[in-house]
């Protein structure tokens, strides 16, 4: 009987969202193309597709229906929430870069990976 009560309480505990020291670890997720300020400054109108690919790498999104548009998207998710979202869209006319849409200014360098010590601090208190 005691084992059954423990199993039922463990099952009910796992159904809800747990916060505090028992919460599950959610790692930081980085997806997409991280474009630095140096990379962005190297882009010039009139560059060929090959030159752009050399500077920025392969685009995250290549749309079949819009062959003259390349999207470089970057997402940073911390603890299950999107913290940073960037989008750089390049438009080509023929083989040359015609227009650049930059929704956010890129940081100087790649984001630092810092350990999350808040869980250790709250668990020790």
N, C-alpha and C positions, 0 to 999 in steps of 0.2 A: 504494500500500500504506500509506504514511504517513497519507494522508487517511482511509483506512478505519479505521485504529487510532484516530485522533483522534475520528472520528464515533462509534465504538463506545464509547470512554471517556466522551464527552460524554453519550451515551445512558444508560450505566450510572450516571453521576454524577447525572443528573436523576431517576433512579428512587428513590433513597434520600432520607432527610430530611437536609437540609444545614443545618449550624449554623455559627456564626461569621460572618465578614465576607461570605460568599457566600450567606447565608440570604435568602430572599425577604422583602420588606417586607409586613407584615400590619398594616393600619390598624385603629385603634380603631373599633368599631362600637357605636353607641348606638341602641337600639330601644325603642319604646314611649312611654309617658307619664311624663315626669319630674315628680314631685309634690314641690314644695318644702315646707318647714315652714310658710311663710306660707299657702300654698294649703290645707294640711291643717288649719290652725287656723281657717280660714274655714268649714269644714264644720260644720254643726250638725244634730242630729237634728231631723227635721220639715221640712227644706228640700224644695222641690219638685224634680222632675227637671230642670226648666229652670234653676233656680238652681244646682244641682250642676254641670250642663253648663257654665254660665257660669264657675264657679270653677275647675273642673278640665279642662274641654275634653271632647271626645268620648272615650268609653272605648275602650281598646285592644281589648277583647273584649266583644262583646254577644252573649250566648248566646241562640239562638232558643228553646231549651227552658226557659231560666230568664230570663224577661223582666223579673223583678224583681231581677236581680243584674247589677251592672256591675263589671268587673275593669279596674283600671289597672295595667298591668305595665310594668316598666322593666328592661332588661338592658344591661349594659356589658361588652363583650368586648374585651380587650386581648391582642394577639398570639395570637389564636385560642383564648383561655381566658376563660371567664366570670369576671369579677372582682366584679361587683356585680349583685344580683338583688333587686328589690323588687316587692311586690304589695300593692295596696290594693283591697279588695273592699267594695262598697257594696250593701246590701240595701234594697229599697223595699217598702213596703206601700201598694198603690194608687199614688198619685202622690207620696208623701212618703218621705223617707229615714228608715229605721227602725233600721238597724244599720251599724256601720263595723268592718271587720276590717283591721287594719294590721299586716302581717307584719314590717315593718321601719320604723324611724324615719327619715324623709327627712332629707337633709342641709340645711344652711341655704341653699345656693345651688346652681346648676347646677355640675357638675364642670368644673374648669378643663381646657382642652386644652393639654397640655404636650408639647413636641417630645421625641422619644426620642433622646437624645444618646448612649445606651449603645453603639449600633452605631458611632458615630463614634469614641468613646473606644477601643473594642476594636480598631477597624480601624487607628487611628493608632499603637497600641502595638506 
